[in-house]
């Protein structure tokens, strides 16, 4: 999904600016528009944008969605912050105070609290922050601007660190998003930002576009941010679409019809234990002094039988009732395994939730082992099988409702940190060629 975030400087009420904006949206194939200061007065009826549905907000912050797509849930927790649910991703659109550094610092602290309340859910915070994150991001003349305070920068760093966010446009040489002349000197700032959950940076592209503020086709005085997210939106109900944006752009349908995910249909019927479970008993249970083990997402349970045959106190759990492995009543296992589970879950939020649940069964100081299919294997399978792209992976079978994504060890670890797990120092590396894995530890209190 291509999302655009831009401060419109209250110009949407002007026919010329609105026409230029509409042309720019069509040219780039934007599907979601998040606008700071879109129009005035703030309580007026929002101006119509051809091919888009207004989904919420006012003249401070507003959101539009392509008419091809079902409108997201939108709320306004603060006058300067808007919350948008794009499928599994939470977007916080912000327009921080334009005048007082103390006010911005207080708002950043509130943003940190809002982020923590999402409980690890994947997050994008975008909009006009009205500050320079680094000294080099704000210049007055050729000198560093004093507009942004050290307190603001420190509070922003704390927000990013605690929420696991990356400043996606923090290039070595700043791409300024706002430039004006004050008192005869140029004032240049990189103040329009996109802060993204660290585990999404490999699958998300963020591009500043200064063309929207220069030349005859300009419609604002801020650069726009084009954010290409690994999100596949649900198609709007046909009766709700007056005319689709795809009809204007000629790019075809924007989204497939909603389908039910059925990850249990990827479970293999094994007559023997998996190579991954044999690697666990052969290389891990001894060095980690494992006596009890839970196979989380065990499918039909072949690996549970293997663990028991190796003399371990082993149980299995699978949320698909027909497999016959109900949720255990006990916790405190020395080791919890998650074998080829994360790669069949269709979005990062479900993967984080699955890891949180797996971690809940491990004892403090215990371990969780995650094994996934590799990105190389899935890329090849998708090409050979003509799989359809969906979110950050592929429908491996749309008729069955099965999904696959290759996940490397770095991504496993980034997701695991959201679940309260950390890489296990000194843990053995499992001999599992062609697949990916990580050995994780559950911290002690």
C-alpha positions as CSV (number, residue, x, y, z in Angstrom):
1,X,0.0,0.0,0.0
2,X,1.4,3.4,-1.0
3,X,0.7,6.0,1.7
4,X,1.4,9.7,1.4
5,X,2.0,11.9,4.4
6,X,2.1,15.7,3.7
7,X,1.5,19.0,5.4
8,X,-0.9,20.8,3.0
9,X,-0.6,24.2,4.7
10,X,-4.4,24.6,4.8
11,X,-4.6,24.8,1.0
12,X,-7.0,22.0,0.2
13,X,-9.9,24.5,0.0
14,X,-8.3,26.1,-3.1
15,X,-9.3,24.6,-6.4
16,X,-5.9,24.9,-8.0
17,X,-4.1,23.2,-5.1
18,X,-6.7,20.5,-4.9
19,X,-6.4,19.8,-8.6
20,X,-2.6,19.6,-8.4
21,X,-2.9,17.3,-5.4
22,X,-5.3,15.0,-7.2
23,X,-3.1,14.8,-10.2
24,X,-0.1,14.0,-8.0
25,X,-2.0,11.2,-6.2
26,X,-3.0,9.7,-9.5
27,X,0.5,9.9,-10.9
28,X,2.0,8.0,-8.0
29,X,-0.8,5.6,-7.4
30,X,-1.2,6.7,-3.8
31,X,-3.8,4.6,-1.9
32,X,-3.9,6.4,1.4
33,X,-3.4,10.1,2.1
34,X,-2.6,11.4,5.6
35,X,-2.6,15.2,5.7
36,X,-1.5,17.7,8.3
37,X,-3.2,21.1,8.2
38,X,-5.3,20.1,5.2
39,X,-7.9,22.9,5.2
40,X,-9.4,25.9,7.0
41,X,-11.5,26.6,9.0
42,X,-10.7,23.4,10.9
43,X,-14.4,22.4,11.4
44,X,-15.5,22.9,7.7
45,X,-16.8,20.0,5.6
46,X,-13.8,18.3,4.2
47,X,-13.2,19.1,0.5
48,X,-13.9,16.1,-1.9
49,X,-10.9,14.3,-3.5
50,X,-11.8,12.4,-6.7
51,X,-11.2,8.7,-6.3
52,X,-10.8,8.9,-2.5
53,X,-13.1,8.6,0.6
54,X,-12.6,10.9,3.5
55,X,-12.2,8.5,6.5
56,X,-11.8,10.9,9.4
57,X,-10.3,14.0,11.0
58,X,-10.6,17.8,10.6
59,X,-8.5,20.8,9.5
60,X,-5.7,19.8,11.9
61,X,-5.2,16.2,10.8
62,X,-7.2,14.2,8.2
63,X,-7.1,10.9,6.3
64,X,-8.4,9.8,2.9
65,X,-8.5,6.3,1.5
66,X,-8.7,5.1,-2.1
67,X,-12.3,4.3,-3.0
68,X,-11.0,0.8,-4.1
69,X,-10.2,0.0,-0.5
70,X,-12.3,-0.5,2.6
71,X,-12.0,2.5,4.9
72,X,-9.8,2.0,8.0
73,X,-10.7,2.7,11.6
74,X,-9.7,6.2,12.5
75,X,-9.7,8.0,15.9
76,X,-8.2,11.1,17.4
77,X,-6.6,10.4,20.8
78,X,-5.3,14.0,20.8
79,X,-6.0,17.1,18.7
80,X,-2.4,16.8,17.4
81,X,-2.5,13.0,16.9
82,X,-4.6,10.7,14.8
83,X,-4.7,6.9,15.0
84,X,-5.3,4.9,11.8
85,X,-5.5,1.1,11.6
86,X,-4.2,-0.2,8.3
87,X,-4.9,-3.9,8.6
88,X,-2.3,-5.1,11.0
89,X,-0.3,-1.8,11.2
90,X,-1.1,1.1,13.5
91,X,-0.3,4.5,12.1
92,X,-0.1,7.6,14.3
93,X,-0.3,10.7,12.2
94,X,1.0,13.8,14.1
95,X,1.3,17.5,13.8
96,X,3.4,18.7,16.8
97,X,3.3,22.2,18.2
98,X,4.8,24.8,15.8
99,X,5.9,27.3,18.4
100,X,7.1,25.9,21.7
101,X,9.9,23.4,22.3
102,X,8.5,22.5,25.7
103,X,5.1,21.7,24.2
104,X,6.7,19.5,21.6
105,X,8.7,17.6,24.2
106,X,5.5,17.0,26.2
107,X,3.8,15.7,23.1
108,X,6.7,13.4,22.3
109,X,6.4,12.0,25.8
110,X,2.7,11.4,25.2
111,X,3.6,9.7,21.9
112,X,5.8,7.3,23.9
113,X,2.9,6.4,26.1
114,X,0.6,5.9,23.1
115,X,3.2,3.6,21.5
116,X,3.7,1.6,24.7
117,X,-0.1,1.1,24.8
118,X,0.0,-0.6,21.4
119,X,1.8,-3.5,23.3
120,X,4.3,-4.3,20.5
121,X,2.0,-3.9,17.5
122,X,3.8,-2.8,14.4
123,X,3.8,1.0,14.2
124,X,4.4,3.9,11.9
125,X,4.5,7.5,13.3
126,X,4.5,10.1,10.5
127,X,3.7,13.7,10.0
128,X,5.1,17.2,10.7
129,X,7.1,17.0,13.9
130,X,8.1,20.7,13.7
131,X,11.6,19.9,14.9
132,X,15.0,18.8,13.6
133,X,15.9,15.3,14.9
134,X,19.6,16.0,14.6
135,X,21.5,19.4,14.6
136,X,22.3,19.0,10.9
137,X,18.6,18.6,10.1
138,X,17.9,22.3,11.0
139,X,19.9,25.2,9.5
140,X,19.4,28.9,9.7
141,X,21.6,30.4,7.1
142,X,24.7,28.2,7.2
143,X,24.5,27.7,11.0
144,X,22.8,25.2,13.1
145,X,19.3,26.4,14.0
146,X,18.5,26.9,17.7
147,X,14.8,26.3,17.1
148,X,14.9,22.7,18.3
149,X,16.0,22.1,21.9
150,X,18.2,19.4,23.3
151,X,15.3,18.3,25.5
152,X,13.2,17.6,22.4
153,X,15.9,15.6,20.7
154,X,16.5,13.6,23.8
155,X,12.8,12.9,24.2
156,X,12.5,11.9,20.6
157,X,15.5,9.5,21.0
158,X,13.8,7.9,24.1
159,X,10.6,7.5,22.1
160,X,12.4,5.7,19.3
161,X,14.5,3.5,21.6
162,X,11.6,2.4,23.8
163,X,9.2,1.7,20.9
164,X,11.9,0.2,18.6
165,X,11.4,2.8,15.9
166,X,13.8,3.9,13.1
167,X,13.9,7.4,11.6
168,X,13.6,6.2,8.0
169,X,14.8,9.4,6.2
170,X,17.8,10.1,8.4
171,X,20.3,10.1,5.6
172,X,23.9,11.4,6.1
173,X,23.1,14.5,4.1
174,X,19.6,15.7,5.2
175,X,16.9,15.9,2.6
176,X,15.2,19.0,3.9
177,X,11.4,18.9,3.8
178,X,10.7,22.6,4.6
179,X,12.6,25.7,3.3
180,X,11.8,29.3,3.8
181,X,13.5,32.7,4.0
182,X,13.4,34.4,7.4
183,X,15.1,37.8,8.1
184,X,16.9,37.4,4.8
185,X,18.4,34.0,5.6
186,X,17.3,30.6,4.4
187,X,15.7,28.3,7.0
188,X,15.9,24.6,6.2
189,X,14.5,21.7,8.2
190,X,14.0,18.0,7.9
191,X,10.9,18.1,10.1
192,X,8.5,15.8,8.2
193,X,9.3,12.3,9.4
194,X,8.4,8.7,9.2
195,X,9.3,6.6,12.3
196,X,8.9,2.9,11.6
197,X,9.1,-0.3,13.7
198,X,12.6,-1.6,13.1
199,X,11.5,-5.0,11.8
200,X,9.6,-3.4,9.0
201,X,12.4,-1.3,7.5
202,X,13.6,-4.1,5.1
203,X,10.1,-4.3,3.5
204,X,9.2,-0.6,3.5
205,X,10.5,2.2,1.3
206,X,10.2,5.8,2.3
207,X,10.8,8.5,-0.3
208,X,10.7,12.3,0.3
209,X,9.2,14.2,-2.7
210,X,10.1,17.9,-2.9
211,X,8.3,18.3,-6.2
212,X,5.0,19.0,-4.4
213,X,6.4,22.3,-3.1
214,X,8.1,23.7,-6.2
215,X,7.1,24.7,-9.6
216,X,3.7,25.3,-11.3
217,X,2.3,22.0,-10.0
218,X,3.1,22.7,-6.3
219,X,0.2,22.4,-3.9
220,X,2.0,22.9,-0.5
221,X,5.2,24.2,1.0
222,X,6.3,20.9,2.6
223,X,7.8,17.9,1.0
224,X,5.6,14.9,0.9
225,X,6.7,11.5,2.2
226,X,5.8,8.5,0.0
227,X,5.7,5.4,2.2
228,X,5.4,2.1,0.4
229,X,4.1,-0.3,3.1
230,X,3.9,-4.1,3.1
231,X,0.2,-3.9,3.6
232,X,-2.5,-5.3,1.3
233,X,-5.7,-3.5,2.0
234,X,-9.1,-5.1,1.8
235,X,-11.2,-4.3,-1.2
236,X,-14.2,-2.0,-0.6
237,X,-17.7,-3.4,-0.9
238,X,-18.7,-2.9,-4.6
239,X,-21.8,-0.9,-3.6
240,X,-19.7,1.6,-1.7
241,X,-17.5,2.6,-4.7
242,X,-18.7,5.6,-6.7
243,X,-15.8,5.3,-9.1
244,X,-12.6,3.5,-8.4
245,X,-9.1,5.1,-8.4
246,X,-8.0,2.2,-10.5
247,X,-10.3,3.3,-13.3
248,X,-8.5,6.7,-13.3
249,X,-5.0,5.2,-13.2
250,X,-5.6,2.2,-15.4
251,X,-3.7,0.0,-12.9
252,X,-6.4,-2.6,-12.3
253,X,-8.0,-3.8,-9.1
254,X,-6.3,-2.3,-6.0
255,X,-6.9,-5.3,-3.7
256,X,-8.2,-8.9,-3.8
257,X,-11.5,-9.9,-2.2
258,X,-11.0,-10.7,1.5
259,X,-10.1,-14.3,2.2
260,X,-9.9,-16.4,5.4
261,X,-6.4,-17.3,6.5
262,X,-6.0,-21.0,7.2
263,X,-2.4,-21.5,8.3
264,X,-3.1,-25.0,9.6
265,X,-3.4,-26.2,6.0
266,X,0.4,-25.8,5.6
267,X,1.0,-28.5,8.3
268,X,2.7,-31.6,6.9
269,X,1.6,-35.1,7.7
270,X,4.9,-36.6,8.9
271,X,5.7,-40.2,9.4
272,X,9.0,-39.3,11.1
273,X,10.3,-36.4,13.1
274,X,11.3,-33.2,11.3
275,X,15.0,-32.5,10.8
276,X,14.6,-29.4,13.0
277,X,13.4,-31.5,16.0
278,X,16.3,-33.9,15.5
279,X,18.7,-31.0,15.5
280,X,17.1,-29.8,18.8
281,X,17.7,-33.1,20.5
282,X,21.0,-33.7,18.9
283,X,22.6,-30.3,19.5
284,X,20.6,-28.2,21.9
285,X,18.8,-30.0,24.7
286,X,22.1,-31.3,26.2
287,X,24.1,-28.0,26.3
288,X,21.0,-26.1,27.6
289,X,20.1,-28.8,30.1
290,X,16.6,-29.1,28.8
291,X,14.4,-31.5,30.6
292,X,10.9,-30.2,29.6
293,X,9.8,-29.0,26.2
294,X,6.7,-27.7,24.5
295,X,6.2,-27.8,20.7
296,X,4.2,-24.6,20.1
297,X,2.2,-25.0,16.9
298,X,2.9,-28.7,16.8
299,X,0.5,-29.6,14.0
300,X,-0.2,-33.4,14.2
301,X,2.4,-33.9,16.8
302,X,5.2,-36.0,15.2
303,X,7.9,-33.9,16.8
304,X,6.3,-34.2,20.2
305,X,6.5,-38.0,19.9
306,X,10.2,-37.6,19.0
307,X,10.9,-35.5,22.0
308,X,9.2,-38.0,24.3
309,X,11.2,-40.8,22.7
310,X,14.4,-38.9,23.6
311,X,13.4,-39.0,27.3
312,X,12.1,-35.4,27.5
313,X,9.0,-34.3,29.4
314,X,7.3,-33.1,26.2
315,X,3.9,-31.6,25.4
316,X,2.4,-30.0,22.2
317,X,0.0,-27.3,21.5
318,X,-1.7,-26.3,18.3
319,X,-4.6,-23.8,18.0
320,X,-6.3,-25.8,15.3
321,X,-8.7,-28.0,17.3
322,X,-8.8,-30.8,14.8
323,X,-5.1,-31.6,15.4
324,X,-6.0,-32.6,19.0
325,X,-3.4,-30.7,20.9
326,X,-5.3,-28.3,23.3
327,X,-3.6,-25.5,25.2
328,X,-1.6,-26.9,28.1
329,X,-2.5,-25.9,31.6
330,X,1.1,-25.9,32.7
331,X,3.9,-23.4,32.0
332,X,7.5,-23.2,33.0
333,X,9.0,-25.3,30.2
334,X,12.8,-25.3,29.8
335,X,12.4,-25.0,26.1
336,X,9.6,-24.0,23.7
337,X,10.0,-24.7,20.0
338,X,8.2,-22.9,17.2
339,X,8.8,-24.8,14.0
340,X,7.7,-23.2,10.7
341,X,5.0,-21.3,12.4
342,X,6.0,-17.6,11.9
343,X,6.4,-18.0,8.1
344,X,2.8,-19.1,7.6
345,X,1.3,-16.2,9.6
346,X,0.2,-13.4,7.2
347,X,1.5,-10.3,9.0
348,X,4.1,-9.2,11.6
349,X,1.6,-8.5,14.3
350,X,0.3,-12.1,14.3
351,X,4.0,-13.3,14.3
352,X,4.7,-11.1,17.4
353,X,1.6,-12.4,19.1
354,X,2.6,-16.0,18.4
355,X,6.0,-15.4,19.8
356,X,4.5,-13.7,22.9
357,X,2.3,-16.7,23.4
358,X,5.2,-19.1,22.9
359,X,7.3,-17.2,25.4
360,X,4.5,-17.3,28.0
361,X,5.1,-21.1,28.3
362,X,8.9,-20.8,28.9
363,X,10.3,-20.5,32.4
364,X,12.3,-17.4,33.3
365,X,15.8,-18.1,32.0
366,X,14.4,-20.7,29.6
367,X,14.7,-20.7,25.9
368,X,12.6,-20.5,22.7
369,X,13.8,-21.9,19.4
370,X,12.3,-20.5,16.2
371,X,12.7,-22.2,12.8
372,X,11.4,-20.6,9.6
373,X,11.6,-21.1,5.9
374,X,14.3,-18.9,4.3
375,X,13.7,-15.9,2.1
376,X,15.6,-17.6,-0.7
377,X,13.4,-20.7,-0.6
378,X,10.2,-18.7,-0.5
379,X,11.3,-16.3,-3.3
380,X,12.1,-19.3,-5.5
381,X,8.9,-21.1,-4.7
382,X,6.8,-18.0,-5.4
383,X,8.5,-17.5,-8.8
384,X,8.1,-21.2,-9.7
385,X,4.5,-21.4,-8.4
386,X,3.3,-18.0,-9.7
387,X,2.2,-17.0,-6.1
388,X,0.4,-13.7,-5.6
389,X,2.0,-11.1,-3.4
390,X,0.2,-10.4,-0.2
391,X,1.3,-8.1,2.7
392,X,5.1,-8.9,3.1
393,X,4.8,-12.4,1.5
394,X,2.7,-14.4,-0.8
395,X,-0.5,-16.4,-1.0
396,X,0.9,-19.9,-1.5
397,X,-2.7,-20.9,-2.3
398,X,-5.5,-18.4,-2.5
399,X,-8.1,-21.2,-2.7
400,X,-6.8,-22.8,0.5
401,X,-6.1,-19.5,2.2
402,X,-2.4,-20.3,2.9
403,X,0.4,-17.8,3.2
404,X,4.2,-18.0,3.2
405,X,7.0,-15.6,3.9
406,X,10.7,-16.3,4.2
407,X,12.1,-14.9,7.5
408,X,15.8,-14.6,8.2
409,X,17.4,-14.8,11.6
410,X,17.7,-11.0,11.9
411,X,14.0,-10.6,11.4
412,X,13.2,-13.4,13.8
413,X,15.3,-11.7,16.4
414,X,13.7,-8.3,15.8
415,X,10.2,-9.8,16.2
416,X,11.3,-11.7,19.2
417,X,12.4,-8.5,21.0
418,X,8.8,-7.3,20.7
419,X,7.8,-10.5,22.5
420,X,10.2,-9.9,25.4
421,X,12.8,-12.4,24.2
422,X,16.5,-11.8,23.4
423,X,19.2,-13.8,21.5
424,X,20.6,-16.5,23.7
425,X,24.3,-15.8,24.3
426,X,26.5,-18.8,23.6
427,X,23.7,-21.0,22.4
428,X,24.7,-23.7,19.9
429,X,24.0,-23.1,16.2
430,X,21.8,-25.8,14.8
431,X,22.9,-27.6,11.6
432,X,19.8,-26.8,9.5
433,X,20.9,-26.0,6.0
434,X,18.4,-24.2,3.8
435,X,16.2,-22.9,6.6
436,X,16.6,-20.1,9.2
437,X,16.6,-20.3,12.9
438,X,17.3,-18.4,16.1
439,X,17.8,-19.5,19.7
440,X,16.2,-17.0,22.1
441,X,16.3,-16.6,25.8
442,X,13.5,-15.5,28.2
443,X,15.0,-13.0,30.6
444,X,14.8,-13.6,34.3
445,X,12.9,-11.0,36.4
